[in-house]
Amino acid sequence: MKKALFLLAFATLFSCPNDNDDNPETIESFFITRYASAGFNITSFAADDIIWSFNFTTNILTIENNVSATYPGTIPTGMYDFTFENNEVDIDYSSLNYAADYDQSEDGTMLTLFFDLIPQAVDDEVTYEFEAL
């Protein structure tokens, strides 16, 4: 029994850390580089097309979308409540709460959000890839 407890404690202390444990609070502004819908429709963007700025003091996400007319599936310009918690970002958009898993690069300059819009549906996943400004 002592051996099992020791192994459990050892495994807990030295297990690989989850890359998503830290909220992406080191960088506040990102621009979208790619948008993929259901893995098939992939769109690349220029640095000034869509900018997301996270204010971690007020928990307000400000989106500047300069291409919403061309890409109506993207979130339009506006201010949205958000939270980063438990390896997930929640964004209040259009009276709905959208949750996404996220991944941030080791140096914090890349952020990827993985939205599964309707968990029961097939082919509704949306992925946003960002780079820091």
C-alpha positions in Angstrom: 0.0 0.0 0.0 2.8 2.4 0.9 4.5 1.6 -2.4 1.3 2.4 -4.3 0.9 5.7 -2.5 4.5 6.6 -3.2 4.1 5.9 -6.9 0.9 7.9 -7.1 2.6 10.9 -5.3 5.7 10.6 -7.6 3.5 10.4 -10.7 1.5 13.4 -9.6 4.6 15.5 -8.9 6.5 14.7 -12.0 3.7 14.2 -14.6 4.0 16.3 -17.7 2.4 19.7 -17.3 -0.6 20.7 -19.4 0.3 23.5 -21.8 -3.1 25.1 -21.1 -2.7 25.5 -17.3 -1.7 29.2 -17.6 -4.3 31.6 -18.9 -2.9 33.7 -21.8 -2.6 36.8 -19.7 0.9 37.7 -20.8 -0.2 39.1 -24.2 -3.4 41.0 -24.6 -3.7 41.6 -28.4 -3.7 39.0 -31.1 -4.5 39.1 -34.8 -6.2 36.2 -36.6 -4.0 34.4 -39.0 -6.3 31.6 -40.0 -9.9 30.6 -39.6 -11.0 27.0 -40.2 -14.6 25.8 -40.3 -15.1 22.1 -39.9 -11.5 21.6 -41.0 -12.4 22.2 -44.6 -12.9 25.9 -45.2 -9.6 27.4 -44.3 -9.1 31.2 -44.7 -5.9 33.1 -44.1 -5.9 36.7 -42.9 -3.6 39.7 -43.0 -2.3 41.2 -39.7 -4.8 44.1 -39.7 -7.9 42.2 -40.9 -9.2 41.0 -37.5 -7.7 41.9 -34.1 -8.8 40.5 -30.8 -7.7 42.5 -27.7 -8.3 40.9 -24.3 -8.6 43.2 -21.3 -7.9 41.0 -18.3 -8.8 43.7 -15.8 -12.4 44.2 -17.1 -12.8 40.8 -18.8 -13.8 42.6 -22.0 -12.7 41.3 -25.4 -12.6 44.0 -28.1 -12.8 42.8 -31.6 -11.9 44.9 -34.6 -13.1 43.1 -37.7 -12.2 44.9 -40.9 -13.4 42.1 -43.1 -16.8 41.1 -41.7 -18.5 42.0 -45.0 -16.2 39.6 -46.9 -16.3 36.9 -44.2 -19.7 37.0 -42.5 -19.0 33.8 -40.4 -16.5 35.7 -38.3 -17.4 37.5 -35.1 -18.1 41.2 -35.9 -16.5 44.3 -34.5 -17.7 44.8 -30.9 -17.0 44.4 -27.2 -17.7 41.0 -25.6 -17.5 39.7 -22.1 -15.0 36.8 -21.7 -13.4 34.6 -19.1 -10.4 32.2 -19.2 -10.9 29.4 -16.8 -10.3 25.7 -16.5 -8.4 25.6 -19.8 -11.3 27.1 -21.6 -12.3 30.6 -22.8 -15.9 31.6 -22.7 -17.1 34.5 -24.9 -20.6 36.1 -24.6 -21.6 36.8 -28.2 -25.1 37.5 -29.6 -26.7 36.7 -26.3 -25.1 33.3 -26.3 -22.1 31.9 -24.5 -19.5 30.3 -26.7 -16.9 28.1 -25.0 -13.6 27.1 -26.6 -10.6 25.0 -25.6 -7.4 26.9 -26.2 -3.8 26.3 -26.7 -1.0 28.8 -26.3 2.6 28.4 -27.5 5.4 28.2 -25.0 6.5 31.8 -25.7 2.9 33.0 -25.6 3.0 34.5 -29.1 0.5 32.0 -30.7 -3.0 31.3 -29.5 -5.4 28.8 -31.0 -9.1 28.6 -30.0 -11.1 25.4 -30.7 -14.9 26.0 -30.8 -17.3 23.1 -30.9 -20.5 25.1 -31.6 -23.0 22.3 -31.1 -21.4 19.3 -29.3 -23.9 16.8 -30.8 -23.5 18.0 -34.4 -20.9 16.8 -36.9 -18.8 19.3 -38.8 -19.5 22.4 -36.8 -16.0 22.9 -35.3 -14.4 26.2 -35.8 -10.7 27.0 -35.2 -9.2 30.4 -34.9 -5.4 30.7 -35.0 -3.8 33.9 -33.7 -0.4 35.6 -33.5 0.5 38.3 -31.0 0.7 41.9 -32.2 
